[in-house]
Amino acid sequence: MTLGTSSHAEDRGALTRRAARDGAPARDPGAPAVRECDPDDMPDGLVVADAAGRIVCFNAPAVRITAVPRERALGRPLEEALPLEDLKGRRWWALTDPYGGLAIRTGQPERYLLLPGGREVLAAARYVRDEPLGPVRRVVVTLRDAEARRRNERSHAELIATVAHELRSPLTSVRGFTRTLLAKWERFTDEQKRLILETVDADAKRVTRLITELLDISRIDSGRLEVRRQPVDVAAAVGRHVQGFTARGQSPDRFFVRVRRPLPELWADPDKVDQILGNLLENAVRHGEGTVTIEVAPTGPQDDETGTAVTVSDEGPGIPEESMGRVFTRFWRGSTRGGTGLGLYIVKGLVEAHGGTITVGRAPAGGAEFRFTLPVGAPTYLTRGI
């Protein structure tokens, strides 16, 4: 044992002396091999130009983003191989002059630029110097496809516009009715006052519902949606929702509920299950026709996990085949306008937060059919490892 340790120490010492003599860093032969970094492994485009402004590195993502072959880029001047323009049509390299100008400059922040042909990219540049005020030795450029960023910006802009529009109507109503009541209180009968206050209450609920949707979207998009699992009787929850619709004036004959027992014991968030059911039933009642059929059953062999499956279908015109791929996206609305178009997006997020799935198709009677599954789950304290 002692001899082995001594021998290993001697080998390591010899390696260190040889490395010092050769000017290379020493490496312990017992240490794991370190793989050199390959620029092609990067998710973003990487372009590097040397002190003369000629390209010495053009990685695979840069080839994909610019559609310029690597062999055509390497060795060429930066402004020729990568002729970027800003959104005003000005040549970016002439505008920024990376090898000239003030020596205190360190680079260019990320911005939208145009490739030949008008394709947008997100580009940033870094000027590398051997000493703080020395000449530029390398220009390092990163490129990213701008399409995803633009799509996200459009989505946010559309969300803001939708929210502003949806808030304006109820808030205008609330403000108008309250001003009228304050100014002419004595002129209204008690019944008229009650009617006005009921309208104000309904508009306040509409604003609250919209704010709740926005909070749900924020939590879904950020991955912070918390699921508090408890035993849930989905069949009983369906019954409560149907009773709620009939209490608000829908005919009991409008609904047909079918429960296939035995159902597995389900651990889920009861509030979120209510939200899912409420949204799907509201859509079926508002946009569908004829009987709304709700089936609650154990998941089948076609499903990935054991759990409960709920199917909600109607006898309306259904959803066009070409629109089915967009049903669960933000702001999708059917042929009947109204609402924010956020409900089904939230439903999908709530179902997936439980580990379930949701699909849309055509019902046997010709209307829309939504089916979601919830796996049996486990109590929250077990999923948290307590």
C-alpha positions in Angstrom: 0.0 0.0 0.0 2.8 2.4 1.0 4.8 1.5 -2.2 1.7 2.2 -4.4 1.1 5.6 -2.8 4.8 6.5 -3.1 4.9 5.5 -6.8 1.8 7.5 -7.6 3.3 10.5 -5.8 6.5 10.1 -7.8 4.6 9.8 -11.1 2.6 12.9 -10.3 5.8 14.8 -9.4 7.5 13.8 -12.6 4.4 15.0 -14.5 4.5 18.3 -12.8 8.2 18.8 -13.5 7.7 17.9 -17.2 4.7 20.2 -17.5 6.6 23.0 -15.9 9.5 22.4 -18.4 7.2 22.4 -21.4 5.3 25.4 -20.2 2.0 23.5 -20.1 -0.3 23.2 -17.0 0.1 20.0 -15.0 -2.7 17.5 -15.1 -3.2 14.7 -12.6 -3.5 11.4 -14.5 -6.0 10.3 -12.0 -8.3 13.2 -12.7 -11.2 12.8 -15.1 -10.6 13.9 -18.6 -11.9 17.4 -19.4 -13.5 17.8 -22.8 -12.7 20.9 -24.6 -15.6 23.3 -25.3 -17.0 23.0 -28.8 -18.6 26.2 -30.1 -21.1 24.1 -32.1 -22.6 22.9 -28.8 -23.7 26.5 -28.0 -27.5 27.2 -28.4 -26.7 30.7 -29.9 -24.8 31.7 -33.0 -21.1 32.6 -32.3 -19.0 34.6 -34.7 -15.4 35.6 -33.8 -13.2 38.0 -35.8 -9.5 38.4 -35.2 -7.5 41.7 -34.9 -7.6 42.1 -38.7 -11.4 41.8 -38.7 -11.4 38.4 -40.4 -13.7 35.6 -39.2 -11.9 32.8 -37.3 -14.9 31.2 -35.7 -18.4 30.6 -37.2 -20.3 27.9 -35.3 -23.1 25.7 -36.4 -26.0 27.8 -34.9 -24.6 30.8 -36.7 -24.7 28.8 -40.0 -28.3 27.9 -39.2 -29.4 31.4 -38.3 -27.6 33.2 -41.2 -27.9 30.5 -43.8 -24.2 31.3 -44.6 -22.0 28.1 -45.1 -19.1 28.0 -42.6 -16.5 27.7 -45.3 -17.8 30.8 -47.0 -17.6 32.8 -43.8 -14.2 31.7 -42.4 -11.3 34.0 -43.4 -13.6 36.7 -44.8 -13.9 40.3 -43.4 -16.7 40.5 -40.8 -18.7 43.1 -42.6 -18.7 41.0 -45.8 -19.6 37.6 -44.3 -22.1 39.1 -41.8 -23.6 42.2 -43.5 -25.9 43.3 -40.7 -28.2 46.4 -40.9 -30.1 48.2 -38.3 -33.9 48.6 -38.6 -33.3 52.0 -40.4 -31.3 50.2 -43.1 -27.9 51.5 -41.9 -24.9 49.2 -42.2 -24.2 48.1 -38.6 -20.4 47.6 -38.8 -19.9 51.0 -40.4 -22.1 52.5 -37.8 -20.5 50.9 -34.8 -16.9 50.7 -36.1 -15.7 48.0 -33.6 -11.9 48.4 -34.4 -11.9 52.2 -34.3 -13.6 54.8 -32.1 -13.1 55.3 -28.4 -10.8 52.7 -26.7 -13.1 52.6 -23.6 -15.9 50.9 -25.5 -16.4 47.2 -24.6 -19.1 46.2 -27.1 -22.6 46.6 -28.3 -25.7 45.6 -26.3 -28.2 43.1 -27.8 -30.6 44.6 -30.3 -32.7 43.7 -33.4 -30.7 43.7 -36.6 -31.5 42.6 -40.2 -29.7 39.9 -42.2 -29.7 40.2 -46.1 -33.3 39.3 -47.2 -34.8 41.1 -44.2 -34.7 38.4 -41.6 -34.5 39.7 -38.0 -31.9 38.5 -35.5 -30.9 39.5 -32.0 -27.2 40.4 -32.1 -24.7 41.6 -29.5 -21.0 42.3 -29.8 -18.1 42.2 -27.3 -14.7 43.9 -28.0 -11.8 41.9 -26.5 -8.6 43.8 -25.7 -5.4 42.5 -24.2 -5.2 45.7 -22.0 -7.9 48.1 -21.0 -7.1 50.9 -23.6 -5.3 48.7 -26.1 -6.4 47.8 -29.6 -9.2 45.4 -30.2 -7.8 41.9 -30.6 -11.1 40.0 -31.2 -14.7 40.9 -31.8 -17.1 38.3 -30.5 -20.6 38.4 -31.9 -23.6 36.4 -30.6 -26.7 35.8 -32.7 -30.1 34.6 -31.8 -33.3 34.1 -33.8 -35.6 37.0 -33.1 -38.8 35.2 -34.0 -39.5 33.8 -30.5 -38.8 37.1 -28.8 -41.1 39.0 -31.3 -43.8 36.4 -30.8 -43.5 36.8 -27.0 -43.6 40.6 -27.3 -46.7 40.5 -29.5 -48.4 38.1 -27.1 -47.7 40.5 -24.2 -48.9 43.5 -26.2 -52.1 41.6 -27.1 -52.6 40.7 -23.5 -52.3 44.3 -22.4 -54.7 45.4 -25.1 -57.2 42.7 -24.2 -57.1 43.4 -20.5 -57.5 47.2 -21.1 -60.5 46.5 -23.2 -62.1 44.0 -20.8 -61.5 46.3 -17.8 -62.8 49.5 -19.5 -66.4 48.3 -19.9 -67.2 47.2 -16.4 -65.3 50.0 -14.7 -67.1 52.6 -16.9 -70.4 51.0 -15.8 -69.4 51.0 -12.1 -68.3 54.6 -12.3 -71.4 55.7 -14.1 -73.9 54.0 -11.8 -72.1 55.1 -8.6 -72.0 58.8 -9.8 -75.7 58.6 -10.7 -76.6 57.1 -7.3 -74.5 59.7 -5.4 -76.0 62.6 -7.4 -79.7 61.5 -7.4 -80.1 59.1 -4.5 -83.4 60.5 -3.4 -85.0 60.2 -6.8 -84.7 56.4 -7.0 -87.0 53.9 -5.5 -85.6 51.1 -3.3 -86.2 48.6 -6.2 -84.3 50.8 -8.6 -81.4 51.2 -6.2 -81.3 47.5 -5.7 -81.2 46.9 -9.5 -78.3 49.4 -9.9 -76.3 47.9 -7.1 -76.8 44.4 -8.5 -75.4 45.6 -11.8 -72.4 47.2 -10.0 -71.8 44.0 -8.1 -71.9 41.9 -11.3 -69.4 44.3 -13.0 -67.1 44.1 -9.9 -67.2 40.3 -10.1 -66.3 40.5 -13.8 -63.2 42.6 -12.9 -62.3 40.2 -10.1 -62.6 37.2 -12.5 -60.3 39.0 -15.1 -57.7 39.7 -12.4 -57.8 36.1 -11.3 -57.3 35.0 -14.9 -54.3 37.3 -15.2 -52.8 35.9 -11.9 -53.3 32.4 -13.1 -51.6 33.1 -16.4 -48.6 34.6 -14.6 -48.3 31.6 -12.3 -48.7 29.1 -15.2 -46.1 30.9 -17.4 -43.6 31.2 -14.6 -44.1 27.6 -13.3 -45.2 28.9 -9.9 -48.7 27.4 -10.0 -49.2 25.6 -6.7 -51.4 22.5 -6.5 -52.7 21.7 -3.0 -53.8 18.1 -3.3 -56.8 16.8 -1.3 -59.2 13.9 -1.8 -61.6 15.1 -4.6 -64.9 13.6 -5.7 -65.1 14.7 -9.3 -68.6 13.2 -9.9 -69.9 15.3 -6.9 -68.1 18.4 -8.2 -69.8 17.9 -11.6 -73.2 17.6 -9.8 -72.6 20.9 -8.0 -71.8 22.7 -11.2 -74.9 21.4 -13.0 -77.1 22.5 -10.0 -75.5 25.9 -10.2 -76.4 26.2 -13.9 -80.0 25.1 -13.3 -80.3 27.6 -10.4 -79.3 30.4 -12.8 -82.1 29.5 -15.2 -80.8 26.6 -17.4 -83.2 23.7 -17.9 -82.2 20.5 -16.0 -82.9 18.6 -19.3 -80.0 20.5 -20.8 -77.5 18.3 -18.9 -76.9 14.6 -19.0 -74.4 13.3 -16.5 -73.0 9.7 -16.8 -70.7 8.3 -14.1 -68.9 5.0 -14.6 -67.9 3.6 -11.3 -65.8 2.5 -9.5 -63.7 5.7 -9.7 -60.2 5.7 -8.3 -59.4 7.8 -5.3 -58.2 11.1 -6.6 -55.9 13.5 -4.9 -56.1 17.0 -6.6 -56.6 20.6 -5.9 -60.4 21.0 -5.4 -60.5 24.7 -6.3 -58.6 24.1 -9.5 -60.8 21.2 -10.4 -63.8 23.4 -9.9 -62.2 26.0 -12.1 -61.6 23.5 -14.9 -65.1 22.1 -14.8 -66.7 25.5 -14.5 -64.8 26.8 -17.6 -65.6 23.7 -19.8 -69.3 23.7 -18.8 -69.6 27.4 -19.3 -68.2 27.0 -22.8 -70.5 24.1 -23.6 -73.6 26.1 -22.4 -72.6 29.4 -24.0 -71.3 28.2 -27.4 -72.9 24.8 -27.8 -76.5 23.7 -28.5 -78.7 20.9 -27.3 -77.8 18.6 -24.5 -74.5 19.0 -22.7 -73.1 15.5 -21.8 -70.6 15.1 -19.0 -69.0 11.7 -18.5 -66.9 10.8 -15.5 -65.0 7.5 -15.8 -61.7 5.8 -14.8 -58.9 6.4 -17.3 -58.6 3.7 -20.0 -55.7 1.7 -21.5 -55.1 4.6 -24.0 -54.1 6.8 -21.1 -50.6 7.0 -19.6 -51.6 6.9 -15.9 -54.3 5.6 -13.7 -56.8 8.3 -12.8 -60.1 9.9 -13.7 -61.2 11.1 -17.1 -63.9 13.7 -17.6 -65.5 14.3 -21.0 -67.7 17.4 -21.8 -69.5 17.4 -25.1 -72.3 19.4 -26.7 -74.5 19.2 -29.8 -73.5 22.6 -31.3 -71.6 23.4 -34.5 -68.3 22.2 -33.0 -64.9 23.6 -33.7 -63.5 23.7 -37.2 -60.8 21.2 -37.8 -58.3 23.9 -38.8 -58.8 25.7 -35.4 -58.4 22.7 -33.1 -54.6 23.2 -32.9 -55.1 26.7 -31.5 -57.9 26.1 -29.0 -55.6 26.0 -26.0 -53.5 29.1 -27.0 -54.0 32.5 -25.6 -56.8 34.7 -27.0 -58.4 32.0 -29.0 -62.1 32.6 -29.4 -64.7 30.5 -31.3 -67.0 31.9 -33.9 -69.0 33.6 -31.1 -67.1 36.6 -29.9 -66.9 37.5 -26.3 -64.7 36.8 -23.3 -61.0 37.3 -23.1 -60.0 34.1 -24.9 -57.9 33.1 -21.9 -60.1 30.5 -20.3 -59.0 27.4 -22.2 -55.3 28.4 -22.0 -55.7 28.5 -18.2 -57.6 25.2 -18.2 -54.8 23.5 -20.0 -52.3 24.9 -17.6 -54.3 23.8 -14.6 -54.7 20.2 -16.0 -51.0 19.9 -16.8 -50.1 21.3 -13.3 -51.8 18.1 -12.0 -49.8 15.9 -14.4 -52.9 15.4 -16.6 -53.7 15.9 -20.2 -56.5 17.6 -22.1 -57.7 17.1 -25.7 -60.3 18.6 -28.0 -62.2 16.8 -30.8 -65.6 16.4 -32.4 -68.4 14.9 -30.3 -70.5 12.0 -31.6 -73.5 14.4 -32.0 -71.3 16.8 -34.0 -70.4 19.4 -31.4 -67.2 20.0 -29.5 -65.8 17.4 -27.1 -63.2 18.2 -24.4 -61.6 15.4 -22.5 -59.2 15.8 -19.6 -57.5 13.3 -17.3 -56.2 13.7 -13.8 -53.8 11.1 -12.4 -54.7 9.7 -9.0 -51.9 11.8 -7.4 -50.8 11.8 -3.8 -51.3 14.1 -0.8 -49.3 17.3 -0.9 -47.3 16.5 2.2 -46.0 13.3 0.4 -45.1 15.1 -2.8 -43.1 17.6 -0.8 -41.1 14.8 0.8 -42.3 15.5 4.3 
